[in-house]
Amino acid sequence: MSIKVLGISTSPRASSNSDLLLQQALAGAESAGAETEYIGLRDLNIAPCIECNSCYKKGVCCVEDDYQMLSSKMLEADRLIFATPIFFMTVCAQAKALIDRCQCLWAHKYVLKQPLQTIGRDRRAMVIAVGGTKSKKMFDSVRLTAKYFLDVLEMNYAANLFVNKIDEPGQVKKHPSAMEEAFRLGRELAATDAPPPEKPVNVELT
Ligand SMILES: Cc1cc2nc3c(=O)[nH]c(=O)nc-3n(C[C@H](O)[C@H](O)[C@H](O)COP(=O)(O)O)c2cc1C
């Protein structure tokens, strides 16, 4: 049975660079025999967490929108590829809204102490981020947020693809290696013959 790879694109714009890399990574995963699904947050309605803490009692989110559908898909997937532009040195607001809504999974696990249905499965994730400039700490915040997000989802943090100095829509297509690296990392992510890495494979390109 083929593994399921879910790609989530969070950029709000058309011809998004992080989106283009995500599509390449999904193509790479498909080339390894995976079944892939692409979801663009710009087509969905995911409100921010309202911190009502009702999830502390039931382990589910009381804000009803597209989060419930997406949460099921994230829990069902064997692999996740999460793509974001860098906005003010971190993930974009659309990405952060989704991440914050996963607080109900955190409550499920750590407040109610109930295991997620995913426990024991080989689940892995890769993060793609693109920034318009180059700065030493550009991806630090993404790394840290992704670590906690993926812990809540019970996914091994397998890889990063970070690309600097890409600002115009679609510009990443002209990068000498980013598109190929996305394909390669997507293909690697879909592999099941190697154990998950102990720390994320980190590819940072300029
Ligand atoms: C609101 C906003 C904030 C941004 N903040 C940063 C930043 O902190 N550092 C940076 O290098 N680029 C920043 N950028 C530029 C984007 O990261 C860059 O254009 C990137 O290619 C966008 O990715 P996308 O095409 O996938 O949306 C910002 C752009 C916007 C619109």
The ligand as a Gaussian input file, in Angstrom:
#p B3LYP/6-31G(d) Opt

LIG

0 1
 C        4.330000      40.772000       5.123000
 C        5.653000      40.352000       4.569000
 C        6.729000      40.201000       5.414000
 C        7.962000      39.764000       4.921000
 N        8.994000      39.591000       5.792000
 C       10.197000      39.172000       5.342000
 C       11.292000      39.004000       6.244000
 O       11.185000      39.174000       7.458000
 N       12.490000      38.604000       5.736000
 C       12.643000      38.379000       4.398000
 O       13.745000      38.041000       3.981000
 N       11.614000      38.512000       3.523000
 C       10.397000      38.894000       3.958000
 N        9.339000      39.026000       3.076000
 C        9.520000      38.628000       1.661000
 C        9.015000      37.190000       1.393000
 O        9.586000      36.277000       2.308000
 C        9.400000      36.753000      -0.028000
 O        8.777000      37.605000      -0.970000
 C        9.071000      35.314000      -0.346000
 O        9.517000      34.992000      -1.646000
 C        7.574000      35.040000      -0.251000
 O        7.317000      33.654000      -0.444000
 P        6.039000      33.166000      -1.279000
 O        6.270000      33.592000      -2.717000
 O        6.028000      31.694000      -1.108000
 O        4.833000      33.832000      -0.668000
 C        8.111000      39.495000       3.532000
 C        7.019000      39.671000       2.678000
 C        5.812000      40.101000       3.173000
 C        4.635000      40.278000       2.233000

